[in-house]
Structure formats: C-alpha cells, structure tokens
Amino acid sequence: MEQHEITAAGPLLDEQGNLREAGYAKQLLPVYDRKRIKANPLRIKEWDYYLVMNGQFGLALTIADNSYMGLDSFSLLNFWEQTQITRSIVRLMPMGSTGMPSSSAVGDCASGRKGHSLLFRKEEDRRLLYAHMEHFRGRDPLDAYIELTQEPEESMVICTPFDKPGHFYLNQKINCLRASGKVTVGEDEYMLDPADSFGVLDWGRGVWTYHNTWCWASASGLVDGIPFGFNLGYGFGDTSAATENMLFYNGKAHKLSKVRFKIPGRRRNRRYMEQWEFTSDDGRFEMRFDPILDRSACSSAAGVIKSDQHQIFGKFTGLALLDDGKEIFVKDFLGFAEEVENKW
C-alpha cells in the first residue's frame, strides 16, 4: 500500500479540530495542543505507558488521563516463574488535570495519592521512571528506579483519523531504549542491566470513539550487537494514509506496509497461549511468536465501560527486511503481542 509520510513540523489539528495531515512520521513532528480539540472533552484520552524488560522479568507503568477516568497502573511480570501481578488505581473525572505533557520530548508526568506514586521525568539525555506502591504483593511494597538512555534518532509516529469529526489519535512508540535500574518487591530484587534490558514508550494523545479493538506487538533487543526492534499494530481508525508498522535498526526506522496477526482461535474463543504467526503483504516481516505469559484483565462498569485485555509476552522467531533489503534474522527474540477490546 502507498503510505503518506509527514516530513514537516506543524500543528496536529486544524481550526475545526480535525487532523491536518494523516500519515506517519519518523520523529514527533505533529504538534499536539489540547486546547485545539473541538470534540466532547469527555472523549479525550491521554497516556504515557512504559515497559522495561529482560529475559527474567518485565515492569509496565502507566499514567493515563481519559477525562472521565484516570488510571495509574503497575504490572510486574516474572518470565522465569510465568507469573504476573497488576495493580491499578482509578481516579474519577481528572478531565485533564493530570497535566500530561503535550510532547514526549519535554516535561514531567506525575500522579499519585496516599499509598502510591508515579513520576516519569524527561531529562536532556535520559528518561527517569520512579514508582512506589504500598501493598503491591500482599503487604510487600513495590519500589522502582529506572533510567532509560540511548534514545534512538527515529521512532514510530502516526496520525490516525476516526470516521467521526474531531476524533483522532496521535501516537508515538519509542523502541530500543536501554534500561538500567532496580525494582524491589519486599525482599526480592530485580536488576536491569543496559547490556540486555530494553524499554519502550507508548505515548498517546487523542479523541477516541466509544468502541475499539486493537492489536499491537512490540520487541526490542540486540541482533549481532546492534539494537533492533519493531512496532506492529492495527484495528482502529482510518489507516488508509499509513500503518504503524515499522522496523528499527541501529537508531533508524524502516517502514513496513500491512502486517497481519494470525491469532489462534476465533475472536470470542482465542487460544492466546498457542503459537501465533505474523505475515506482511510486502513480504518484509514473517515471524512466529511463542507465548510465555498472558497478562490478561477484563473489567467492566455498569455494562457501559469495558476493557478486555490480553497482552501476551513471548519470543519471536523469523525474518525482517530493512529498506535496503538487508535481512535480519531473529530467534527467540523477547517481545509481546496483544489484543485489546475497549468500550470507553
């Protein structure tokens, strides 16, 4: 498919609150300004999601301001023991008061109350993540200090319109961040070494429609000592201008066309822990995915709000082709793939 690349910086939205230019970019060129949104303010959704992991464990941290509902979330994943703990705190009607930064490149993102706190700080050459939660595992608290460095020059940025005036999604995914630091839960310590530990940032700002289902997959690591990763996804909005599928190699982004997730089982009867397959229409991404752990959660409120999530952590094996035709082979490459349905 032909895809439109955004190559110049400019306002994300026009005077009517619609996307000025749909497509993808390799840097955060669209300028987000919450004040330019014309849609119902209850539909505005803003979040920062960080995931760091290595072969032993992963830690996911989220600060979200979804207007009528805010969310602070902590997930600890133990790949060796195939266990996970997720604790989430809901905040009612933040309506933008969380103060999410308008750019991923500057500003702090913070949230907390008695018993927990989260702080995501952007400094000139690094990102710092601080997390604390009382009674995370029984009576044991969770504490984390994480430093993310060597941010790649290019990342995945996409501007996706919905088939409804004033509705859009601006998303940046930054892969292959080197992670260092420590996570403690009670007496247990989990260490992050930048030699084998990587992070990803999912930075999202938008006005969403009520019912959506999406698929997303991501991985970061080393191939022959060189940072390599990918971002794959689809399922919502009008993606005729561009997909969010992209490879990352040594700091540079390589654009893919459409990539299909072949998930075992039918939509209402998935077999998530069986082997998945990924295939692209341009022949540049062919992988199998062997699951290790399902971080699943299904929550609903009054039958109106629902979130059904399956984030599957596992290992990718297969072939990816860079823009210049260079072949990248990976075997047991750690990452995740998810399917999420939201009524929100």
ROPATI-5857 format. One record per residue: x, y, z of N, C-alpha, C in turn; residue number from 1. Coordinates in pm, whole numbers. Example, Ala and Ser with C-alpha at 12.3 -4.5 7.8 and 13.67 -1.06 7.14 Angstrom:
2
<<1319 -569 780> <1230 -450 780> <1320 -330 780> 1>;
<<1285 -225 708> <1367 -106 714> <1290 3 787> 2>;
end
This chain:
344
<<84 -120 0> <0 0 0> <87 125 0> 1>;
<<39 230 -66> <109 359 -66> <84 428 68> 2>;
<<190 479 129> <175 541 260> <230 683 259> 3>;
<<159 770 331> <197 911 332> <288 941 451> 4>;
<<406 994 422> <499 1032 528> <489 1181 557> 5>;
<<473 1216 683> <473 1355 729> <619 1395 749> 6>;
<<662 1500 681> <804 1536 682> <832 1675 739> 7>;
<<728 1750 772> <747 1886 825> <668 1903 953> 8>;
<<725 1976 1048> <656 2003 1174> <541 2101 1151> 9>;
<<436 2085 1229> <322 2175 1219> <213 2134 1315> 10>;
<<110 2218 1330> <2 2185 1422> <-65 2053 1383> 11>;
<<-99 1974 1484> <-166 1847 1459> <-307 1868 1405> 12>;
<<-379 1967 1459> <-520 1987 1428> <-543 2117 1353> 13>;
<<-649 2119 1269> <-688 2242 1202> <-788 2320 1288> 14>;
<<-845 2426 1232> <-934 2512 1310> <-1063 2440 1351> 15>;
<<-1100 2335 1280> <-1221 2259 1313> <-1194 2145 1411> 16>;
<<-1066 2131 1452> <-1030 2025 1545> <-1008 1891 1479> 17>;
<<-994 1889 1346> <-965 1764 1274> <-816 1755 1243> 18>;
<<-770 1633 1217> <-630 1614 1180> <-597 1696 1056> 19>;
<<-487 1770 1064> <-444 1849 950> <-377 1763 844> 20>;
<<-313 1655 888> <-240 1568 796> <-234 1428 854> 21>;
<<-302 1334 791> <-296 1194 833> <-173 1129 771> 22>;
<<-113 1037 845> <4 968 794> <100 931 905> 23>;
<<222 895 865> <323 855 963> <443 948 954> 24>;
<<522 949 1062> <647 1022 1064> <750 940 1141> 25>;
<<876 978 1127> <983 908 1198> <1034 987 1317> 26>;
<<975 1104 1337> <1001 1186 1456> <870 1254 1493> 27>;
<<863 1310 1614> <739 1371 1661> <725 1512 1600> 28>;
<<689 1515 1473> <673 1642 1401> <537 1707 1426> 29>;
<<425 1632 1435> <297 1696 1464> <296 1756 1604> 30>;
<<244 1876 1616> <244 1949 1744> <105 1939 1807> 31>;
<<99 1869 1919> <-29 1846 1989> <-60 1963 2081> 32>;
<<-182 2013 2073> <-229 2120 2161> <-371 2085 2204> 33>;
<<-387 2046 2327> <-518 2004 2379> <-624 2112 2360> 34>;
<<-583 2238 2363> <-678 2349 2352> <-744 2356 2214> 35>;
<<-683 2294 2113> <-740 2298 1979> <-847 2192 1955> 36>;
<<-868 2104 2053> <-968 1998 2038> <-1108 2059 2044> 37>;
<<-1193 2020 1950> <-1330 2072 1942> <-1434 1969 1985> 38>;
<<-1395 1843 1999> <-1489 1737 2031> <-1527 1742 2179> 39>;
<<-1623 1656 2216> <-1665 1643 2355> <-1543 1615 2444> 40>;
<<-1517 1699 2545> <-1398 1679 2628> <-1397 1546 2702> 41>;
<<-1511 1481 2718> <-1515 1350 2783> <-1451 1241 2698> 42>;
<<-1431 1268 2567> <-1372 1169 2478> <-1220 1180 2467> 43>;
<<-1160 1280 2531> <-1014 1299 2521> <-943 1192 2605> 44>;
<<-842 1131 2545> <-764 1028 2614> <-615 1054 2593> 45>;
<<-544 1061 2706> <-400 1088 2703> <-330 988 2795> 46>;
<<-220 929 2746> <-148 836 2833> <-1 828 2798> 47>;
<<77 789 2899> <217 750 2885> <228 610 2943> 48>;
<<278 517 2863> <296 378 2906> <441 339 2881> 49>;
<<509 295 2985> <645 245 2972> <650 97 3007> 50>;
<<726 23 2929> <754 -117 2959> <904 -139 2949> 51>;
<<961 -196 3055> <1103 -235 3053> <1110 -384 3082> 52>;
<<1202 -452 3016> <1213 -596 3043> <1345 -654 2994> 53>;
<<1374 -771 3049> <1485 -855 3003> <1436 -1000 3009> 54>;
<<1527 -1095 2997> <1485 -1234 2993> <1422 -1286 3120> 55>;
<<1446 -1216 3232> <1394 -1260 3361> <1257 -1202 3394> 56>;
<<1240 -1070 3373> <1120 -1004 3421> <1088 -880 3337> 57>;
<<970 -825 3360> <929 -700 3298> <851 -616 3397> 58>;
<<855 -486 3378> <777 -392 3459> <708 -295 3365> 59>;
<<575 -284 3379> <497 -190 3299> <435 -86 3392> 60>;
<<445 41 3353> <393 153 3432> <311 243 3342> 61>;
<<193 283 3390> <102 366 3310> <50 483 3392> 62>;
<<52 601 3331> <-26 715 3380> <-119 754 3266> 63>;
<<-249 754 3293> <-347 788 3190> <-448 886 3245> 64>;
<<-486 982 3160> <-595 1075 3189> <-695 1060 3075> 65>;
<<-799 981 3100> <-902 956 2998> <-1026 1040 3024> 66>;
<<-1005 1159 3077> <-1108 1260 3102> <-1201 1219 3216> 67>;
<<-1294 1128 3192> <-1385 1088 3298> <-1322 986 3393> 68>;
<<-1206 931 3351> <-1140 830 3432> <-990 838 3414> 69>;
<<-918 848 3526> <-773 842 3521> <-726 706 3570> 70>;
<<-606 667 3529> <-555 535 3564> <-406 542 3595> 71>;
<<-369 488 3710> <-229 465 3744> <-212 315 3759> 72>;
<<-122 256 3681> <-115 110 3677> <29 62 3690> 73>;
<<45 -49 3764> <174 -113 3788> <160 -261 3754> 74>;
<<248 -313 3670> <247 -457 3639> <389 -512 3650> 75>;
<<405 -620 3726> <533 -688 3736> <516 -828 3676> 76>;
<<601 -860 3580> <593 -987 3506> <718 -1068 3534> 77>;
<<699 -1191 3579> <813 -1279 3605> <812 -1389 3500> 78>;
<<903 -1379 3403> <904 -1476 3293> <958 -1612 3336> 79>;
<<1047 -1614 3433> <1102 -1741 3480> <994 -1824 3550> 80>;
<<914 -1756 3631> <810 -1826 3707> <675 -1823 3635> 81>;
<<667 -1749 3526> <544 -1734 3447> <428 -1685 3535> 82>;
<<458 -1578 3609> <357 -1515 3694> <354 -1367 3667> 83>;
<<244 -1303 3705> <235 -1158 3690> <142 -1102 3797> 84>;
<<171 -979 3838> <85 -905 3931> <57 -770 3868> 85>;
<<-69 -732 3860> <-108 -599 3812> <-195 -532 3918> 86>;
<<-161 -410 3950> <-240 -329 4043> <-268 -195 3975> 87>;
<<-396 -158 3971> <-436 -34 3905> <-524 48 3998> 88>;
<<-503 178 3996> <-581 272 4076> <-656 364 3980> 89>;
<<-788 371 3997> <-871 454 3911> <-896 588 3980> 90>;
<<-883 695 3903> <-913 830 3951> <-1035 883 3874> 91>;
<<-1133 932 3946> <-1256 978 3883> <-1246 1121 3833> 92>;
<<-1289 1142 3710> <-1306 1274 3649> <-1182 1365 3658> 93>;
<<-1065 1316 3617> <-949 1408 3617> <-963 1519 3514> 94>;
<<-1028 1490 3400> <-1060 1592 3299> <-941 1678 3258> 95>;
<<-825 1612 3243> <-706 1684 3200> <-621 1739 3313> 96>;
<<-668 1729 3437> <-594 1788 3549> <-465 1713 3581> 97>;
<<-447 1594 3525> <-322 1521 3545> <-205 1597 3485> 98>;
<<-233 1680 3386> <-128 1764 3327> <-31 1687 3241> 99>;
<<-83 1599 3156> <4 1521 3068> <78 1614 2971> 100>;
<<209 1598 2956> <284 1687 2866> <233 1678 2722> 101>;
<<244 1788 2649> <197 1793 2510> <300 1737 2413> 102>;
<<418 1700 2463> <522 1640 2380> <592 1532 2461> 103>;
<<637 1429 2393> <715 1325 2461> <857 1370 2489> 104>;
<<898 1480 2428> <1037 1523 2434> <1070 1610 2554> 105>;
<<969 1668 2617> <992 1757 2732> <883 1734 2836> 106>;
<<916 1770 2959> <815 1772 3064> <808 1646 3148> 107>;
<<749 1661 3266> <730 1550 3358> <585 1507 3358> 108>;
<<565 1380 3389> <432 1323 3401> <426 1257 3539> 109>;
<<332 1300 3624> <329 1250 3761> <187 1228 3806> 110>;
<<170 1128 3894> <40 1101 3953> <60 1022 4081> 111>;
<<-32 1038 4173> <-23 962 4296> <-119 1013 4402> 112>;
<<-133 934 4504> <-212 969 4622> <-158 882 4734> 113>;
<<-226 881 4847> <-177 801 4958> <-162 655 4917> 114>;
<<-43 602 4933> <-20 461 4904> <48 432 4772> 115>;
<<55 532 4682> <126 506 4556> <170 636 4493> 116>;
<<272 627 4409> <318 743 4333> <391 696 4208> 117>;
<<376 775 4102> <445 752 3975> <501 885 3926> 118>;
<<623 882 3875> <683 1000 3815> <765 957 3695> 119>;
<<733 1014 3579> <810 994 3457> <876 1128 3423> 120>;
<<1006 1131 3429> <1080 1257 3408> <1165 1248 3282> 121>;
<<1152 1352 3198> <1234 1360 3076> <1346 1459 3098> 122>;
<<1469 1410 3094> <1586 1497 3101> <1652 1501 2965> 123>;
<<1756 1579 2952> <1815 1605 2820> <1857 1477 2750> 124>;
<<1922 1387 2821> <1977 1268 2756> <1926 1137 2816> 125>;
<<1819 1145 2895> <1767 1023 2957> <1624 1045 3005> 126>;
<<1557 933 3030> <1425 933 3092> <1436 860 3226> 127>;
<<1376 917 3329> <1379 857 3461> <1238 818 3503> 128>;
<<1224 696 3553> <1095 646 3598> <1106 612 3746> 129>;
<<1017 668 3826> <1009 638 3968> <871 579 3997> 130>;
<<867 471 4073> <739 409 4107> <741 359 4250> 131>;
<<630 379 4319> <614 325 4455> <469 286 4476> 132>;
<<448 168 4532> <313 125 4565> <314 38 4690> 133>;
<<238 82 4790> <221 2 4911> <135 -120 4879> 134>;
<<158 -229 4954> <74 -350 4944> <57 -396 4799> 135>;
<<169 -400 4728> <165 -444 4588> <146 -596 4580> 136>;
<<223 -667 4661> <212 -813 4669> <186 -850 4815> 137>;
<<58 -867 4846> <24 -883 4986> <58 -756 5061> 138>;
<<142 -768 5162> <186 -649 5238> <315 -590 5184> 139>;
<<373 -655 5081> <501 -609 5029> <483 -489 4936> 140>;
<<561 -382 4957> <555 -269 4864> <642 -293 4741> 141>;
<<609 -221 4634> <693 -217 4514> <761 -82 4506> 142>;
<<891 -85 4478> <966 38 4452> <1050 17 4328> 143>;
<<1056 119 4243> <1135 108 4121> <1202 240 4089> 144>;
<<1328 230 4047> <1401 343 3989> <1462 292 3859> 145>;
<<1424 354 3749> <1467 308 3617> <1520 426 3537> 146>;
<<1631 402 3469> <1692 503 3382> <1693 450 3239> 147>;
<<1638 529 3146> <1633 492 3005> <1724 586 2926> 148>;
<<1818 529 2852> <1917 609 2780> <1930 560 2636> 149>;
<<2020 626 2561> <2050 593 2421> <1922 591 2337> 150>;
<<1841 696 2351> <1717 703 2275> <1748 710 2125> 151>;
<<1685 625 2045> <1715 625 1902> <1677 758 1835> 152>;
<<1743 784 1725> <1715 906 1650> <1574 905 1592> 153>;
<<1526 787 1552> <1395 778 1487> <1303 684 1564> 154>;
<<1173 708 1550> <1072 629 1619> <947 622 1531> 155>;
<<843 555 1580> <718 544 1506> <621 652 1554> 156>;
<<578 737 1463> <476 839 1492> <366 824 1388> 157>;
<<240 824 1433> <130 811 1338> <13 899 1380> 158>;
<<-48 960 1281> <-168 1041 1299> <-284 967 1231> 159>;
<<-375 915 1310> <-485 833 1259> <-618 902 1283> 160>;
<<-696 929 1177> <-830 984 1197> <-932 872 1221> 161>;
<<-1038 906 1293> <-1155 819 1303> <-1263 872 1209> 162>;
<<-1359 787 1180> <-1468 825 1090> <-1574 904 1167> 163>;
<<-1528 1010 1232> <-1617 1095 1310> <-1546 1229 1329> 164>;
<<-1612 1341 1301> <-1546 1471 1309> <-1482 1495 1446> 165>;
<<-1362 1549 1444> <-1293 1586 1566> <-1230 1471 1642> 166>;
<<-1236 1349 1586> <-1181 1232 1653> <-1053 1188 1581> 167>;
<<-948 1159 1660> <-816 1129 1604> <-731 1061 1710> 168>;
<<-619 1006 1665> <-520 950 1758> <-381 985 1709> 169>;
<<-304 1052 1795> <-163 1079 1773> <-85 984 1863> 170>;
<<4 905 1803> <75 803 1880> <222 802 1842> 171>;
<<307 793 1945> <450 771 1924> <491 648 2003> 172>;
<<565 560 1936> <624 444 2003> <776 456 1989> 173>;
<<844 461 2101> <991 469 2102> <1044 336 2150> 174>;
<<1108 261 2061> <1165 130 2092> <1313 142 2124> 175>;
<<1368 32 2172> <1514 13 2185> <1579 111 2282> 176>;
<<1506 157 2384> <1566 236 2490> <1646 144 2582> 177>;
<<1768 180 2613> <1849 99 2705> <1801 124 2848> 178>;
<<1780 17 2922> <1724 28 3057> <1824 -16 3162> 179>;
<<1834 64 3268> <1912 26 3385> <1832 62 3510> 180>;
<<1866 1 3622> <1796 33 3745> <1757 -90 3823> 181>;
<<1664 -69 3917> <1628 -176 4010> <1481 -168 4046> 182>;
<<1419 -285 4056> <1282 -298 4106> <1287 -388 4228> 183>;
<<1224 -345 4337> <1217 -428 4457> <1072 -452 4494> 184>;
<<1043 -574 4534> <913 -610 4590> <942 -689 4717> 185>;
<<918 -626 4832> <955 -690 4958> <1105 -716 4960> 186>;
<<1142 -842 4980> <1284 -880 4986> <1341 -913 4848> 187>;
<<1256 -918 4746> <1301 -957 4612> <1352 -837 4534> 188>;
<<1466 -855 4467> <1525 -751 4384> <1533 -799 4240> 189>;
<<1499 -708 4150> <1508 -734 4006> <1596 -626 3945> 190>;
<<1704 -667 3880> <1800 -571 3827> <1788 -557 3676> 191>;
<<1807 -434 3629> <1808 -403 3486> <1949 -361 3447> 192>;
<<2007 -436 3354> <2140 -408 3301> <2123 -362 3156> 193>;
<<2174 -243 3120> <2154 -193 2983> <2214 -283 2876> 194>;
<<2297 -378 2914> <2352 -472 2814> <2245 -565 2760> 195>;
<<2142 -592 2841> <2040 -688 2795> <1897 -647 2833> 196>;
<<1879 -523 2878> <1747 -476 2921> <1705 -357 2837> 197>;
<<1581 -361 2789> <1533 -258 2698> <1394 -209 2739> 198>;
<<1364 -87 2696> <1235 -28 2726> <1168 25 2601> 199>;
<<1035 40 2612> <956 102 2505> <862 202 2569> 200>;
<<841 313 2502> <742 413 2543> <628 414 2443> 201>;
<<506 402 2495> <384 420 2416> <322 551 2463> 202>;
<<332 654 2378> <288 789 2412> <167 821 2325> 203>;
<<51 836 2388> <-71 854 2310> <-153 974 2353> 204>;
<<-204 1049 2253> <-291 1164 2278> <-400 1161 2171> 205>;
<<-526 1173 2212> <-629 1170 2109> <-770 1186 2161> 206>;
<<-862 1184 2066> <-1005 1183 2093> <-1059 1056 2029> 207>;
<<-1107 964 2113> <-1143 830 2066> <-1293 812 2057> 208>;
<<-1334 727 1965> <-1473 681 1961> <-1494 578 2073> 209>;
<<-1618 539 2093> <-1656 460 2212> <-1606 316 2209> 210>;
<<-1619 247 2096> <-1590 103 2091> <-1474 77 1996> 211>;
<<-1367 17 2046> <-1249 -9 1965> <-1187 -143 2001> 212>;
<<-1128 -207 1903> <-1044 -325 1926> <-913 -303 1852> 213>;
<<-803 -328 1919> <-674 -314 1850> <-584 -432 1878> 214>;
<<-488 -451 1787> <-377 -545 1804> <-248 -464 1803> 215>;
<<-155 -500 1891> <-27 -430 1899> <80 -531 1934> 216>;
<<194 -521 1869> <309 -605 1902> <435 -519 1900> 217>;
<<527 -554 1988> <649 -473 2001> <761 -559 2056> 218>;
<<883 -531 2012> <1000 -600 2065> <1122 -511 2048> 219>;
<<1216 -525 2139> <1342 -451 2134> <1453 -541 2188> 220>;
<<1569 -535 2123> <1682 -615 2170> <1804 -591 2084> 221>;
<<1891 -690 2080> <2014 -681 2002> <2019 -793 1900> 222>;
<<2065 -761 1780> <2096 -859 1677> <2241 -838 1636> 223>;
<<2325 -935 1667> <2470 -923 1642> <2526 -795 1704> 224>;
<<2477 -762 1823> <2527 -647 1897> <2469 -513 1858> 225>;
<<2378 -510 1760> <2319 -385 1712> <2173 -379 1756> 226>;
<<2128 -264 1812> <1988 -252 1855> <1892 -273 1739> 227>;
<<1793 -360 1763> <1690 -390 1665> <1557 -402 1737> 228>;
<<1452 -358 1670> <1319 -373 1728> <1214 -351 1622> 229>;
<<1088 -364 1665> <979 -339 1572> <852 -301 1647> 230>;
<<765 -231 1574> <632 -196 1622> <530 -236 1515> 231>;
<<429 -309 1556> <325 -355 1465> <189 -327 1527> 232>;
<<90 -294 1443> <-42 -274 1500> <-147 -236 1397> 233>;
<<-273 -257 1436> <-387 -218 1352> <-515 -244 1430> 234>;
<<-628 -205 1371> <-756 -243 1428> <-854 -131 1451> 235>;
<<-809 -6 1451> <-899 106 1479> <-869 222 1385> 236>;
<<-967 307 1363> <-947 428 1284> <-928 400 1136> 237>;
<<-906 507 1063> <-884 503 918> <-735 501 891> 238>;
<<-682 384 856> <-538 371 834> <-503 372 685> 239>;
<<-589 431 602> <-562 434 458> <-441 519 424> 240>;
<<-407 618 510> <-291 703 482> <-160 635 522> 241>;
<<-165 551 625> <-43 485 673> <-78 381 778> 242>;
<<11 282 792> <5 189 904> <110 230 1007> 243>;
<<103 166 1124> <203 195 1227> <314 90 1230> 244>;
<<324 8 1125> <422 -100 1121> <559 -46 1082> 245>;
<<658 -75 1166> <790 -17 1145> <897 -105 1210> 246>;
<<1012 -115 1142> <1131 -178 1198> <1227 -70 1245> 247>;
<<1309 -104 1344> <1412 -11 1394> <1545 -85 1398> 248>;
<<1646 -25 1336> <1777 -89 1331> <1884 18 1346> 249>;
<<1963 6 1452> <2072 99 1476> <2024 244 1476> 250>;
<<1909 269 1536> <1858 405 1552> <1773 457 1438> 251>;
<<1764 383 1328> <1688 429 1211> <1560 347 1193> 252>;
<<1457 413 1140> <1327 349 1119> <1313 304 974> 253>;
<<1248 190 957> <1225 131 825> <1076 97 816> 254>;
<<1006 158 721> <860 149 715> <813 20 648> 255>;
<<719 -47 715> <654 -165 659> <514 -130 611> 256>;
<<456 -216 530> <318 -198 483> <222 -261 585> 257>;
<<133 -348 541> <38 -412 632> <97 -541 688> 258>;
<<76 -564 817> <119 -688 882> <-4 -750 949> 259>;
<<-27 -876 921> <-142 -946 976> <-102 -1030 1096> 260>;
<<-181 -1019 1204> <-165 -1103 1322> <-254 -1226 1304> 261>;
<<-195 -1344 1299> <-273 -1468 1294> <-276 -1527 1434> 262>;
<<-387 -1496 1506> <-402 -1537 1645> <-485 -1666 1649> 263>;
<<-438 -1768 1718> <-512 -1895 1720> <-654 -1878 1776> 264>;
<<-750 -1942 1713> <-888 -1939 1759> <-966 -1822 1703> 265>;
<<-1098 -1830 1716> <-1185 -1722 1671> <-1191 -1612 1776> 266>;
<<-1244 -1497 1736> <-1239 -1377 1819> <-1291 -1401 1961> 267>;
<<-1402 -1472 1977> <-1460 -1493 2110> <-1408 -1620 2177> 268>;
<<-1318 -1689 2111> <-1267 -1814 2168> <-1119 -1828 2133> 269>;
<<-1042 -1727 2167> <-900 -1727 2134> <-824 -1831 2217> 270>;
<<-717 -1882 2157> <-624 -1968 2228> <-489 -1893 2231> 271>;
<<-485 -1793 2319> <-375 -1698 2317> <-238 -1762 2344> 272>;
<<-235 -1871 2420> <-108 -1929 2459> <-55 -2031 2358> 273>;
<<-124 -2045 2244> <-69 -2124 2134> <14 -2033 2043> 274>;
<<90 -2092 1953> <180 -2016 1867> <103 -1924 1770> 275>;
<<145 -1798 1764> <89 -1701 1669> <179 -1698 1544> 276>;
<<124 -1637 1437> <204 -1609 1318> <182 -1465 1275> 277>;
<<287 -1405 1221> <282 -1269 1169> <330 -1272 1024> 278>;
<<253 -1208 936> <291 -1206 795> <255 -1071 734> 279>;
<<342 -1021 646> <320 -889 586> <286 -901 439> 280>;
<<209 -804 389> <169 -810 247> <285 -776 154> 281>;
<<392 -716 208> <507 -684 124> <621 -785 141> 282>;
<<595 -891 219> <695 -996 236> <814 -959 321> 283>;
<<804 -847 395> <920 -799 469> <917 -835 618> 284>;
<<812 -901 662> <806 -941 803> <733 -1074 813> 285>;
<<806 -1179 843> <749 -1313 856> <804 -1374 984> 286>;
<<717 -1388 1083> <761 -1435 1214> <659 -1531 1273> 287>;
<<708 -1617 1361> <620 -1690 1452> <645 -1635 1592> 288>;
<<547 -1654 1679> <553 -1598 1813> <511 -1707 1912> 289>;
<<601 -1739 2004> <577 -1844 2102> <551 -1782 2239> 290>;
<<426 -1789 2289> <390 -1723 2414> <457 -1784 2538> 291>;
<<481 -1696 2637> <533 -1736 2767> <430 -1706 2877> 292>;
<<366 -1589 2867> <283 -1539 2977> <173 -1450 2922> 293>;
<<52 -1467 2973> <-64 -1386 2933> <-97 -1290 3047> 294>;
<<-74 -1160 3024> <-120 -1061 3122> <-261 -1020 3080> 295>;
<<-358 -1091 3136> <-496 -1069 3096> <-571 -994 3205> 296>;
<<-665 -912 3162> <-751 -838 3254> <-880 -804 3182> 297>;
<<-991 -824 3251> <-1121 -787 3195> <-1200 -716 3303> 298>;
<<-1233 -591 3277> <-1307 -512 3375> <-1423 -443 3305> 299>;
<<-1532 -423 3381> <-1647 -353 3325> <-1718 -279 3437> 300>;
<<-1794 -178 3397> <-1869 -97 3492> <-2006 -68 3434> 301>;
<<-2108 -119 3500> <-2248 -93 3464> <-2280 -133 3320> 302>;
<<-2198 -220 3263> <-2223 -264 3126> <-2194 -159 3021> 303>;
<<-2147 -43 3064> <-2121 68 2972> <-1974 79 2938> 304>;
<<-1889 68 3040> <-1743 74 3022> <-1687 -68 3034> 305>;
<<-1604 -105 2938> <-1546 -238 2940> <-1405 -234 2883> 306>;
<<-1316 -312 2943> <-1182 -330 2888> <-1143 -476 2901> 307>;
<<-1123 -541 2787> <-1085 -682 2783> <-948 -690 2717> 308>;
<<-846 -719 2799> <-708 -711 2752> <-638 -846 2762> 309>;
<<-562 -879 2658> <-470 -992 2662> <-337 -944 2603> 310>;
<<-242 -920 2691> <-106 -883 2650> <-19 -1006 2671> 311>;
<<24 -1065 2560> <96 -1192 2564> <245 -1165 2547> 312>;
<<322 -1206 2645> <467 -1194 2636> <524 -1326 2585> 313>;
<<624 -1316 2499> <680 -1436 2440> <800 -1405 2353> 314>;
<<829 -1497 2261> <951 -1486 2180> <920 -1498 2031> 315>;
<<980 -1407 1955> <962 -1404 1810> <1079 -1476 1741> 316>;
<<1047 -1549 1636> <1150 -1614 1554> <1112 -1596 1407> 317>;
<<1205 -1544 1328> <1174 -1527 1187> <1264 -1424 1120> 318>;
<<1209 -1361 1015> <1286 -1276 925> <1219 -1140 907> 319>;
<<1301 -1034 908> <1256 -899 873> <1353 -841 771> 320>;
<<1300 -762 677> <1383 -699 574> <1383 -548 593> 321>;
<<1502 -490 600> <1515 -345 610> <1487 -280 474> 322>;
<<1481 -147 472> <1451 -75 348> <1550 -106 236> 323>;
<<1675 -131 274> <1778 -157 172> <1788 -305 136> 324>;
<<1695 -386 189> <1696 -528 158> <1776 -613 254> 325>;
<<1845 -551 349> <1923 -628 447> <1831 -720 527> 326>;
<<1872 -846 541> <1792 -944 612> <1831 -949 759> 327>;
<<1731 -941 845> <1751 -952 990> <1682 -1080 1037> 328>;
<<1761 -1176 1082> <1705 -1299 1136> <1706 -1292 1289> 329>;
<<1595 -1329 1350> <1591 -1334 1496> <1541 -1472 1539> 330>;
<<1588 -1516 1654> <1545 -1643 1713> <1520 -1620 1862> 331>;
<<1401 -1653 1908> <1364 -1637 2050> <1389 -1493 2097> 332>;
<<1339 -1400 2018> <1357 -1255 2043> <1241 -1206 2130> 333>;
<<1273 -1159 2250> <1172 -1128 2350> <1088 -1006 2312> 334>;
<<956 -1020 2325> <865 -910 2299> <726 -945 2347> 335>;
<<626 -876 2294> <488 -907 2330> <396 -879 2213> 336>;
<<277 -937 2221> <171 -911 2124> <41 -909 2201> 337>;
<<-48 -815 2168> <-170 -803 2246> <-292 -784 2157> 338>;
<<-408 -820 2215> <-537 -789 2158> <-621 -727 2269> 339>;
<<-676 -610 2242> <-749 -534 2344> <-882 -486 2284> 340>;
<<-990 -508 2357> <-1120 -452 2320> <-1165 -356 2429> 341>;
<<-1196 -233 2389> <-1240 -132 2484> <-1375 -75 2446> 342>;
<<-1461 -61 2544> <-1580 24 2534> <-1559 131 2638> 343>;
<<-1519 249 2591> <-1470 352 2684> <-1501 493 2636> 344>;
end
